[in-house]
Amino acid sequence: MFETARFESRQRLPGSAVVAAGLSAFAAMMILVAPSILNDVDLESLLEAYPPAMVEAFDLELIGTIEGFIALELYWFGWLLVLGIYVAYSAASSVAGDIDDDRMDTLLAAPISRGQVLVEKFLALLVPILVVNVVVLVVVYTGTRLVDEPIAAADLVAVHALSIPYLLCCGAFGMLASVVAPRRQVAEGVAAGTLVGTFLLQTLTEGTDFEWLGAVAPMRYYDPVAVLTASEYDYAGAATLLVAAVVLLGAGQAWFARRDV
Protein backbone atom coordinates (compact mmCIF):
# COMPACT_ATOMS: atom_id res chain seq x y z
CA MET A 1 0.00 0.00 0.00
CA PHE A 2 1.08 3.56 -0.85
CA GLU A 3 4.30 2.46 -2.57
CA THR A 4 3.66 5.07 -5.28
CA ALA A 5 3.11 7.79 -2.68
CA ARG A 6 6.34 6.90 -0.87
CA PHE A 7 8.33 6.83 -4.11
CA GLU A 8 6.88 10.14 -5.32
CA SER A 9 7.48 11.70 -1.89
CA ARG A 10 11.17 10.77 -1.99
CA GLN A 11 11.42 12.20 -5.49
CA ARG A 12 9.95 15.50 -4.32
CA LEU A 13 12.26 15.97 -1.33
CA PRO A 14 15.18 17.67 -3.18
CA GLY A 15 12.89 20.14 -4.94
CA SER A 16 11.06 20.82 -1.69
CA ALA A 17 14.35 21.60 0.05
CA VAL A 18 15.35 24.03 -2.72
CA VAL A 19 12.02 25.87 -2.59
CA ALA A 20 12.11 25.98 1.22
CA ALA A 21 15.65 27.37 1.14
CA GLY A 22 14.74 29.99 -1.45
CA LEU A 23 11.65 31.22 0.35
CA SER A 24 13.49 31.14 3.69
CA ALA A 25 16.29 33.28 2.26
CA PHE A 26 13.73 35.72 0.88
CA ALA A 27 11.92 35.78 4.25
CA ALA A 28 15.19 36.43 6.10
CA MET A 29 16.05 39.29 3.74
CA MET A 30 12.60 40.88 4.18
CA ILE A 31 12.88 40.58 7.97
CA LEU A 32 16.34 42.21 7.97
CA VAL A 33 15.28 45.19 5.87
CA ALA A 34 11.86 45.63 7.51
CA PRO A 35 12.98 47.66 10.57
CA SER A 36 14.89 50.23 8.50
CA ILE A 37 12.03 50.58 6.03
CA LEU A 38 9.41 50.94 8.75
CA ASN A 39 11.47 53.44 10.76
CA ASP A 40 13.29 55.47 8.13
CA VAL A 41 10.93 55.66 5.14
CA ASP A 42 7.98 58.06 5.04
CA LEU A 43 5.45 55.46 3.94
CA GLU A 44 2.57 57.92 3.91
CA SER A 45 4.32 60.12 1.35
CA LEU A 46 5.39 57.06 -0.59
CA LEU A 47 1.83 55.73 -0.83
CA GLU A 48 0.59 59.11 -2.05
CA ALA A 49 2.70 58.59 -5.16
CA TYR A 50 0.67 55.51 -6.10
CA PRO A 51 -2.86 55.56 -7.57
CA PRO A 52 -5.51 55.03 -4.85
CA ALA A 53 -6.92 52.05 -6.75
CA MET A 54 -3.52 50.35 -6.68
CA VAL A 55 -3.09 51.05 -2.97
CA GLU A 56 -6.49 49.52 -2.26
CA ALA A 57 -6.05 46.53 -4.57
CA PHE A 58 -2.70 45.55 -3.06
CA ASP A 59 -3.49 46.59 0.55
CA LEU A 60 -0.42 48.81 0.50
CA GLU A 61 -1.72 50.89 3.40
CA LEU A 62 -0.89 47.92 5.67
CA ILE A 63 2.80 47.93 4.79
CA GLY A 64 3.63 50.27 7.68
CA THR A 65 3.70 47.44 10.26
CA ILE A 66 5.96 44.39 10.45
CA GLU A 67 2.90 42.14 10.14
CA GLY A 68 1.64 43.96 7.06
CA PHE A 69 5.09 44.21 5.50
CA ILE A 70 5.82 40.48 5.87
CA ALA A 71 2.29 39.51 4.85
CA LEU A 72 2.47 41.53 1.63
CA GLU A 73 6.09 40.90 0.68
CA LEU A 74 6.37 37.23 1.67
CA TYR A 75 2.99 35.56 1.98
CA TRP A 76 0.89 37.48 -0.50
CA PHE A 77 3.35 36.92 -3.35
CA GLY A 78 5.41 34.03 -1.99
CA TRP A 79 2.48 31.82 -1.03
CA LEU A 80 -0.40 32.89 -3.25
CA LEU A 81 1.74 33.01 -6.38
CA VAL A 82 5.17 31.39 -6.07
CA LEU A 83 4.33 28.39 -3.88
CA GLY A 84 0.85 27.99 -5.36
CA ILE A 85 2.27 27.89 -8.89
CA TYR A 86 5.05 25.52 -7.83
CA VAL A 87 2.58 23.03 -6.34
CA ALA A 88 0.18 23.26 -9.30
CA TYR A 89 3.04 23.00 -11.82
CA SER A 90 4.54 19.99 -10.01
CA ALA A 91 1.17 18.25 -9.91
CA ALA A 92 0.57 18.97 -13.59
CA SER A 93 3.81 17.25 -14.56
CA SER A 94 3.17 14.10 -12.52
CA VAL A 95 0.74 12.03 -14.59
CA ALA A 96 1.34 13.81 -17.91
CA GLY A 97 5.09 13.41 -17.46
CA ASP A 98 4.81 9.68 -16.85
CA ILE A 99 2.64 9.31 -19.94
CA ASP A 100 5.02 11.34 -22.11
CA ASP A 101 8.01 9.31 -20.89
CA ASP A 102 6.22 5.96 -21.30
CA ARG A 103 6.42 5.18 -17.58
CA MET A 104 2.69 5.06 -16.93
CA ASP A 105 2.18 1.73 -18.73
CA THR A 106 4.76 0.11 -16.44
CA LEU A 107 3.14 1.59 -13.34
CA LEU A 108 -0.36 0.49 -14.33
CA ALA A 109 0.91 -3.04 -15.03
CA ALA A 110 1.09 -3.44 -11.23
CA PRO A 111 -2.06 -4.37 -9.28
CA ILE A 112 -3.09 -0.77 -8.73
CA SER A 113 -6.04 1.20 -10.07
CA ARG A 114 -5.73 4.44 -11.97
CA GLY A 115 -7.70 6.21 -9.25
CA GLN A 116 -5.24 5.05 -6.59
CA VAL A 117 -2.29 6.18 -8.72
CA LEU A 118 -3.77 9.65 -8.95
CA VAL A 119 -4.54 9.85 -5.22
CA GLU A 120 -1.06 8.67 -4.21
CA LYS A 121 0.62 11.14 -6.55
CA PHE A 122 -1.57 13.84 -5.03
CA LEU A 123 -0.66 12.80 -1.48
CA ALA A 124 3.03 13.15 -2.37
CA LEU A 125 2.40 16.88 -2.82
CA LEU A 126 2.15 17.10 0.96
CA VAL A 127 5.95 16.82 1.06
CA PRO A 128 6.70 20.24 -0.49
CA ILE A 129 3.65 21.77 1.18
CA LEU A 130 4.64 20.69 4.68
CA VAL A 131 8.41 21.09 4.30
CA VAL A 132 8.18 24.66 3.03
CA ASN A 133 5.56 25.67 5.60
CA VAL A 134 7.48 24.28 8.57
CA VAL A 135 10.88 25.65 7.53
CA VAL A 136 9.66 29.15 6.68
CA LEU A 137 7.51 29.29 9.82
CA VAL A 138 10.61 28.67 11.95
CA VAL A 139 12.62 31.25 9.99
CA VAL A 140 9.98 33.98 10.30
CA TYR A 141 9.27 33.26 13.96
CA THR A 142 12.97 33.33 14.86
CA GLY A 143 13.92 36.20 12.57
CA THR A 144 11.25 38.63 13.71
CA ARG A 145 12.32 38.09 17.30
CA LEU A 146 15.98 38.60 16.50
CA VAL A 147 15.21 42.03 15.03
CA ASP A 148 12.93 42.82 17.99
CA GLU A 149 9.80 42.97 15.81
CA PRO A 150 8.00 39.79 16.92
CA ILE A 151 4.86 38.60 15.14
CA ALA A 152 2.26 36.80 17.25
CA ALA A 153 3.01 33.08 17.22
CA ALA A 154 -0.68 32.16 16.91
CA ASP A 155 -1.04 34.29 13.77
CA LEU A 156 2.11 32.82 12.24
CA VAL A 157 0.92 29.28 12.85
CA ALA A 158 -2.50 30.17 11.44
CA VAL A 159 -1.15 31.77 8.26
CA HIS A 160 0.82 28.61 7.51
CA ALA A 161 -1.86 26.13 8.59
CA LEU A 162 -4.56 27.87 6.55
CA SER A 163 -2.30 27.85 3.50
CA ILE A 164 -2.43 24.05 3.37
CA PRO A 165 -6.03 23.86 2.02
CA TYR A 166 -5.13 26.56 -0.52
CA LEU A 167 -2.07 24.66 -1.71
CA LEU A 168 -3.97 21.36 -1.80
CA CYS A 169 -6.56 23.02 -4.03
CA CYS A 170 -3.77 24.26 -6.33
CA GLY A 171 -2.34 20.75 -6.40
CA ALA A 172 -5.71 19.17 -7.17
CA PHE A 173 -6.19 21.54 -10.10
CA GLY A 174 -2.72 20.63 -11.32
CA MET A 175 -3.61 16.94 -11.13
CA LEU A 176 -6.76 17.56 -13.18
CA ALA A 177 -4.74 19.45 -15.78
CA SER A 178 -2.23 16.58 -15.79
CA VAL A 179 -4.83 13.99 -16.85
CA VAL A 180 -6.82 16.23 -19.21
CA ALA A 181 -4.01 17.88 -21.19
CA PRO A 182 -2.52 15.92 -24.10
CA ARG A 183 1.10 16.58 -23.12
CA ARG A 184 3.14 17.55 -20.04
CA GLN A 185 4.09 21.00 -21.31
CA VAL A 186 0.46 21.83 -22.00
CA ALA A 187 -0.59 20.63 -18.53
CA GLU A 188 2.16 22.65 -16.84
CA GLY A 189 1.27 25.76 -18.81
CA VAL A 190 -2.43 25.44 -18.06
CA ALA A 191 -1.80 24.91 -14.33
CA ALA A 192 0.62 27.82 -13.93
CA GLY A 193 -1.26 30.13 -16.27
CA THR A 194 -4.59 29.54 -14.56
CA LEU A 195 -3.11 30.37 -11.13
CA VAL A 196 -1.66 33.64 -12.47
CA GLY A 197 -4.90 34.46 -14.26
CA THR A 198 -7.13 33.86 -11.25
CA PHE A 199 -4.73 35.86 -9.05
CA LEU A 200 -5.01 38.84 -11.39
CA LEU A 201 -8.77 38.38 -11.68
CA GLN A 202 -9.22 38.39 -7.91
CA THR A 203 -6.88 41.37 -7.43
CA LEU A 204 -8.26 43.57 -10.22
CA THR A 205 -11.97 42.94 -9.59
CA GLU A 206 -11.88 43.23 -5.79
CA GLY A 207 -14.00 46.16 -4.65
CA THR A 208 -15.57 46.63 -8.11
CA ASP A 209 -18.93 45.71 -9.62
CA PHE A 210 -17.25 42.63 -11.08
CA GLU A 211 -16.01 41.29 -7.75
CA TRP A 212 -18.24 38.22 -8.17
CA LEU A 213 -15.91 37.01 -10.93
CA GLY A 214 -13.21 36.40 -8.31
CA ALA A 215 -15.30 33.62 -6.76
CA VAL A 216 -13.49 31.13 -9.01
CA ALA A 217 -10.08 32.21 -7.68
CA PRO A 218 -8.72 30.00 -4.87
CA MET A 219 -6.89 33.00 -3.37
CA ARG A 220 -10.30 34.53 -2.61
CA TYR A 221 -10.57 32.01 0.23
CA TYR A 222 -7.10 32.41 1.76
CA ASP A 223 -6.03 35.88 2.89
CA PRO A 224 -2.64 35.89 4.65
CA VAL A 225 -2.79 39.66 5.05
CA ALA A 226 -5.99 39.46 7.12
CA VAL A 227 -4.50 36.67 9.24
CA LEU A 228 -1.33 38.54 10.16
CA THR A 229 -2.69 42.09 10.42
CA ALA A 230 -6.14 41.47 11.94
CA SER A 231 -5.95 37.92 13.35
CA GLU A 232 -8.89 36.97 11.10
CA TYR A 233 -8.95 33.23 10.43
CA ASP A 234 -11.21 32.26 7.54
CA TYR A 235 -12.17 28.69 8.46
CA ALA A 236 -15.10 28.73 6.03
CA GLY A 237 -12.71 29.65 3.24
CA ALA A 238 -10.38 26.81 4.22
CA ALA A 239 -13.32 24.37 4.16
CA THR A 240 -14.33 25.67 0.73
CA LEU A 241 -10.81 25.06 -0.59
CA LEU A 242 -10.76 21.52 0.80
CA VAL A 243 -14.12 20.75 -0.82
CA ALA A 244 -12.85 22.22 -4.11
CA ALA A 245 -9.71 20.05 -3.87
CA VAL A 246 -11.83 16.90 -3.38
CA VAL A 247 -14.08 17.83 -6.32
CA LEU A 248 -11.13 18.57 -8.62
CA LEU A 249 -9.36 15.36 -7.62
CA GLY A 250 -12.55 13.37 -8.16
CA ALA A 251 -12.96 14.92 -11.60
CA GLY A 252 -9.36 14.00 -12.36
CA GLN A 253 -9.96 10.39 -11.30
CA ALA A 254 -13.06 10.13 -13.49
CA TRP A 255 -11.23 11.55 -16.52
CA PHE A 256 -8.12 9.44 -15.97
CA ALA A 257 -10.20 6.27 -15.73
CA ARG A 258 -11.43 6.84 -19.29
CA ARG A 259 -8.24 8.21 -20.81
CA ASP A 260 -6.22 6.18 -23.26
CA VAL A 261 -2.62 6.09 -22.06
C-alpha positions as CSV (number, residue, x, y, z in Angstrom):
1,M,0.0,0.0,0.0
2,F,1.1,3.6,-0.8
3,E,4.3,2.5,-2.6
4,T,3.7,5.1,-5.3
5,A,3.1,7.8,-2.7
6,R,6.3,6.9,-0.9
7,F,8.3,6.8,-4.1
8,E,6.9,10.1,-5.3
9,S,7.5,11.7,-1.9
10,R,11.2,10.8,-2.0
11,Q,11.4,12.2,-5.5
12,R,10.0,15.5,-4.3
13,L,12.3,16.0,-1.3
14,P,15.2,17.7,-3.2
15,G,12.9,20.1,-4.9
16,S,11.1,20.8,-1.7
17,A,14.4,21.6,0.0
18,V,15.3,24.0,-2.7
19,V,12.0,25.9,-2.6
20,A,12.1,26.0,1.2
21,A,15.6,27.4,1.1
22,G,14.7,30.0,-1.5
23,L,11.6,31.2,0.4
24,S,13.5,31.1,3.7
25,A,16.3,33.3,2.3
26,F,13.7,35.7,0.9
27,A,11.9,35.8,4.2
28,A,15.2,36.4,6.1
29,M,16.0,39.3,3.7
30,M,12.6,40.9,4.2
31,I,12.9,40.6,8.0
32,L,16.3,42.2,8.0
33,V,15.3,45.2,5.9
34,A,11.9,45.6,7.5
35,P,13.0,47.7,10.6
36,S,14.9,50.2,8.5
37,I,12.0,50.6,6.0
38,L,9.4,50.9,8.7
39,N,11.5,53.4,10.8
40,D,13.3,55.5,8.1
41,V,10.9,55.7,5.1
42,D,8.0,58.1,5.0
43,L,5.5,55.5,3.9
44,E,2.6,57.9,3.9
45,S,4.3,60.1,1.4
46,L,5.4,57.1,-0.6
47,L,1.8,55.7,-0.8
48,E,0.6,59.1,-2.1
49,A,2.7,58.6,-5.2
50,Y,0.7,55.5,-6.1
51,P,-2.9,55.6,-7.6
52,P,-5.5,55.0,-4.9
53,A,-6.9,52.1,-6.8
54,M,-3.5,50.4,-6.7
55,V,-3.1,51.1,-3.0
56,E,-6.5,49.5,-2.3
57,A,-6.0,46.5,-4.6
58,F,-2.7,45.5,-3.1
59,D,-3.5,46.6,0.5
60,L,-0.4,48.8,0.5
61,E,-1.7,50.9,3.4
62,L,-0.9,47.9,5.7
63,I,2.8,47.9,4.8
64,G,3.6,50.3,7.7
65,T,3.7,47.4,10.3
66,I,6.0,44.4,10.4
67,E,2.9,42.1,10.1
68,G,1.6,44.0,7.1
69,F,5.1,44.2,5.5
70,I,5.8,40.5,5.9
71,A,2.3,39.5,4.9
72,L,2.5,41.5,1.6
73,E,6.1,40.9,0.7
74,L,6.4,37.2,1.7
75,Y,3.0,35.6,2.0
76,W,0.9,37.5,-0.5
77,F,3.3,36.9,-3.3
78,G,5.4,34.0,-2.0
79,W,2.5,31.8,-1.0
80,L,-0.4,32.9,-3.3
81,L,1.7,33.0,-6.4
82,V,5.2,31.4,-6.1
83,L,4.3,28.4,-3.9
84,G,0.9,28.0,-5.4
85,I,2.3,27.9,-8.9
86,Y,5.1,25.5,-7.8
87,V,2.6,23.0,-6.3
88,A,0.2,23.3,-9.3
89,Y,3.0,23.0,-11.8
90,S,4.5,20.0,-10.0
91,A,1.2,18.2,-9.9
92,A,0.6,19.0,-13.6
93,S,3.8,17.3,-14.6
94,S,3.2,14.1,-12.5
95,V,0.7,12.0,-14.6
96,A,1.3,13.8,-17.9
97,G,5.1,13.4,-17.5
98,D,4.8,9.7,-16.8
99,I,2.6,9.3,-19.9
100,D,5.0,11.3,-22.1
101,D,8.0,9.3,-20.9
102,D,6.2,6.0,-21.3
103,R,6.4,5.2,-17.6
104,M,2.7,5.1,-16.9
105,D,2.2,1.7,-18.7
106,T,4.8,0.1,-16.4
107,L,3.1,1.6,-13.3
108,L,-0.4,0.5,-14.3
109,A,0.9,-3.0,-15.0
110,A,1.1,-3.4,-11.2
111,P,-2.1,-4.4,-9.3
112,I,-3.1,-0.8,-8.7
113,S,-6.0,1.2,-10.1
114,R,-5.7,4.4,-12.0
115,G,-7.7,6.2,-9.2
116,Q,-5.2,5.0,-6.6
117,V,-2.3,6.2,-8.7
118,L,-3.8,9.6,-9.0
119,V,-4.5,9.9,-5.2
120,E,-1.1,8.7,-4.2
121,K,0.6,11.1,-6.5
122,F,-1.6,13.8,-5.0
123,L,-0.7,12.8,-1.5
124,A,3.0,13.1,-2.4
125,L,2.4,16.9,-2.8
126,L,2.2,17.1,1.0
127,V,6.0,16.8,1.1
128,P,6.7,20.2,-0.5
129,I,3.6,21.8,1.2
130,L,4.6,20.7,4.7
131,V,8.4,21.1,4.3
132,V,8.2,24.7,3.0
133,N,5.6,25.7,5.6
134,V,7.5,24.3,8.6
135,V,10.9,25.6,7.5
136,V,9.7,29.2,6.7
137,L,7.5,29.3,9.8
138,V,10.6,28.7,12.0
139,V,12.6,31.2,10.0
140,V,10.0,34.0,10.3
141,Y,9.3,33.3,14.0
142,T,13.0,33.3,14.9
143,G,13.9,36.2,12.6
144,T,11.2,38.6,13.7
145,R,12.3,38.1,17.3
146,L,16.0,38.6,16.5
147,V,15.2,42.0,15.0
148,D,12.9,42.8,18.0
149,E,9.8,43.0,15.8
150,P,8.0,39.8,16.9
151,I,4.9,38.6,15.1
152,A,2.3,36.8,17.3
153,A,3.0,33.1,17.2
154,A,-0.7,32.2,16.9
155,D,-1.0,34.3,13.8
156,L,2.1,32.8,12.2
157,V,0.9,29.3,12.8
158,A,-2.5,30.2,11.4
159,V,-1.2,31.8,8.3
160,H,0.8,28.6,7.5
161,A,-1.9,26.1,8.6
162,L,-4.6,27.9,6.6
163,S,-2.3,27.9,3.5
164,I,-2.4,24.0,3.4
165,P,-6.0,23.9,2.0
166,Y,-5.1,26.6,-0.5
167,L,-2.1,24.7,-1.7
168,L,-4.0,21.4,-1.8
169,C,-6.6,23.0,-4.0
170,C,-3.8,24.3,-6.3
171,G,-2.3,20.8,-6.4
172,A,-5.7,19.2,-7.2
173,F,-6.2,21.5,-10.1
174,G,-2.7,20.6,-11.3
175,M,-3.6,16.9,-11.1
176,L,-6.8,17.6,-13.2
177,A,-4.7,19.4,-15.8
178,S,-2.2,16.6,-15.8
179,V,-4.8,14.0,-16.9
180,V,-6.8,16.2,-19.2
181,A,-4.0,17.9,-21.2
182,P,-2.5,15.9,-24.1
183,R,1.1,16.6,-23.1
184,R,3.1,17.5,-20.0
185,Q,4.1,21.0,-21.3
186,V,0.5,21.8,-22.0
187,A,-0.6,20.6,-18.5
188,E,2.2,22.7,-16.8
189,G,1.3,25.8,-18.8
190,V,-2.4,25.4,-18.1
191,A,-1.8,24.9,-14.3
192,A,0.6,27.8,-13.9
193,G,-1.3,30.1,-16.3
194,T,-4.6,29.5,-14.6
195,L,-3.1,30.4,-11.1
196,V,-1.7,33.6,-12.5
197,G,-4.9,34.5,-14.3
198,T,-7.1,33.9,-11.3
199,F,-4.7,35.9,-9.0
200,L,-5.0,38.8,-11.4
201,L,-8.8,38.4,-11.7
202,Q,-9.2,38.4,-7.9
203,T,-6.9,41.4,-7.4
204,L,-8.3,43.6,-10.2
205,T,-12.0,42.9,-9.6
206,E,-11.9,43.2,-5.8
207,G,-14.0,46.2,-4.7
208,T,-15.6,46.6,-8.1
209,D,-18.9,45.7,-9.6
210,F,-17.3,42.6,-11.1
211,E,-16.0,41.3,-7.8
212,W,-18.2,38.2,-8.2
213,L,-15.9,37.0,-10.9
214,G,-13.2,36.4,-8.3
215,A,-15.3,33.6,-6.8
216,V,-13.5,31.1,-9.0
217,A,-10.1,32.2,-7.7
218,P,-8.7,30.0,-4.9
219,M,-6.9,33.0,-3.4
220,R,-10.3,34.5,-2.6
221,Y,-10.6,32.0,0.2
222,Y,-7.1,32.4,1.8
223,D,-6.0,35.9,2.9
224,P,-2.6,35.9,4.6
225,V,-2.8,39.7,5.1
226,A,-6.0,39.5,7.1
227,V,-4.5,36.7,9.2
228,L,-1.3,38.5,10.2
229,T,-2.7,42.1,10.4
230,A,-6.1,41.5,11.9
231,S,-6.0,37.9,13.3
232,E,-8.9,37.0,11.1
233,Y,-8.9,33.2,10.4
234,D,-11.2,32.3,7.5
235,Y,-12.2,28.7,8.5
236,A,-15.1,28.7,6.0
237,G,-12.7,29.7,3.2
238,A,-10.4,26.8,4.2
239,A,-13.3,24.4,4.2
240,T,-14.3,25.7,0.7
241,L,-10.8,25.1,-0.6
242,L,-10.8,21.5,0.8
243,V,-14.1,20.7,-0.8
244,A,-12.8,22.2,-4.1
245,A,-9.7,20.0,-3.9
246,V,-11.8,16.9,-3.4
247,V,-14.1,17.8,-6.3
248,L,-11.1,18.6,-8.6
249,L,-9.4,15.4,-7.6
250,G,-12.6,13.4,-8.2
251,A,-13.0,14.9,-11.6
252,G,-9.4,14.0,-12.4
253,Q,-10.0,10.4,-11.3
254,A,-13.1,10.1,-13.5
255,W,-11.2,11.6,-16.5
256,F,-8.1,9.4,-16.0
257,A,-10.2,6.3,-15.7
258,R,-11.4,6.8,-19.3
259,R,-8.2,8.2,-20.8
260,D,-6.2,6.2,-23.3
261,V,-2.6,6.1,-22.1
